[in-house]
């Protein structure tokens, strides 16, 4: 009995070897890409808005007490 595993096809997978990489247009059609971009944009907007609000509140507090 041999401890080596048998090779099923004996070569590269032709289904992935013959296909070219998908282009940018094909990727842009995928709804998951737009969902991820939307979530990232929303998080970025929320973080920037909260940072700007904090700075504005600090500046307003400093101007009113001085």
Backbone torsions as a table, in degrees:
resi	resn	phi	psi	omega
1	UNK	NA	133.5	-178.7
2	UNK	-96.9	144.6	179.8
3	UNK	-88.9	-3.7	179.2
4	UNK	-81.1	147.9	178.3
5	UNK	-86.2	141.7	178.6
6	UNK	-73.0	147.8	177.9
7	UNK	-88.1	126.9	-174.4
8	UNK	-73.7	-50.9	-174.4
9	UNK	-107.4	-24.1	177.3
10	UNK	82.2	7.7	-179.5
11	UNK	-162.6	-167.6	178.6
12	UNK	-72.2	156.2	178.4
13	UNK	-75.1	115.3	-177.3
14	UNK	-69.8	-21.7	-178.7
15	UNK	-67.8	-35.5	-179.9
16	UNK	-96.8	-22.7	-178.0
17	UNK	-75.5	-31.2	-177.0
18	UNK	-88.8	-17.3	-176.9
19	UNK	-84.0	132.5	174.8
20	UNK	-75.7	164.4	177.1
21	UNK	-66.7	144.5	179.6
22	UNK	-68.1	143.1	-179.8
23	UNK	-80.4	176.0	-178.6
24	UNK	-65.4	-34.8	178.8
25	UNK	-66.4	-37.6	179.2
26	UNK	-68.2	-40.9	179.5
27	UNK	-66.6	-38.3	-178.3
28	UNK	-67.7	-20.4	178.2
29	UNK	-75.7	-18.6	-176.5
30	UNK	-74.5	128.6	-176.8
31	UNK	-70.2	-26.2	179.4
32	UNK	-64.6	-35.8	179.0
33	UNK	-62.9	-44.7	-179.6
34	UNK	-68.1	-33.8	177.3
35	UNK	-65.4	-44.8	178.9
36	UNK	-63.6	-44.1	178.4
37	UNK	-63.0	-37.8	178.1
38	UNK	-66.0	-41.9	178.6
39	UNK	-64.6	-43.9	178.7
40	UNK	-62.4	-42.0	179.1
41	UNK	-64.6	-41.3	-179.9
42	UNK	-65.0	-42.6	178.2
43	UNK	-64.2	-40.9	179.4
44	UNK	-64.0	-43.5	179.2
45	UNK	-64.3	-42.7	180.0
46	UNK	-64.8	-41.7	179.8
47	UNK	-66.2	-43.5	179.2
48	UNK	-65.8	-39.7	-179.8
49	UNK	-67.0	-40.6	179.3
50	UNK	-69.7	-37.3	177.6
51	UNK	-65.8	-42.9	178.6
52	UNK	-65.8	-40.2	177.7
53	UNK	-64.1	-39.1	177.9
54	UNK	-65.2	-43.9	178.5
55	UNK	-64.1	-39.7	178.9
56	UNK	-65.1	-41.6	179.3
57	UNK	-65.6	-40.8	177.6
58	UNK	-64.9	-43.8	179.1
59	UNK	-64.6	-41.2	179.4
60	UNK	-65.4	-39.1	177.8
61	UNK	-66.2	-38.7	178.8
62	UNK	-68.6	-36.4	-179.1
63	UNK	-73.9	-31.8	-177.8
64	UNK	-78.9	-29.7	-179.0
65	UNK	-84.9	-21.5	-175.0
66	UNK	-90.6	NA	NA
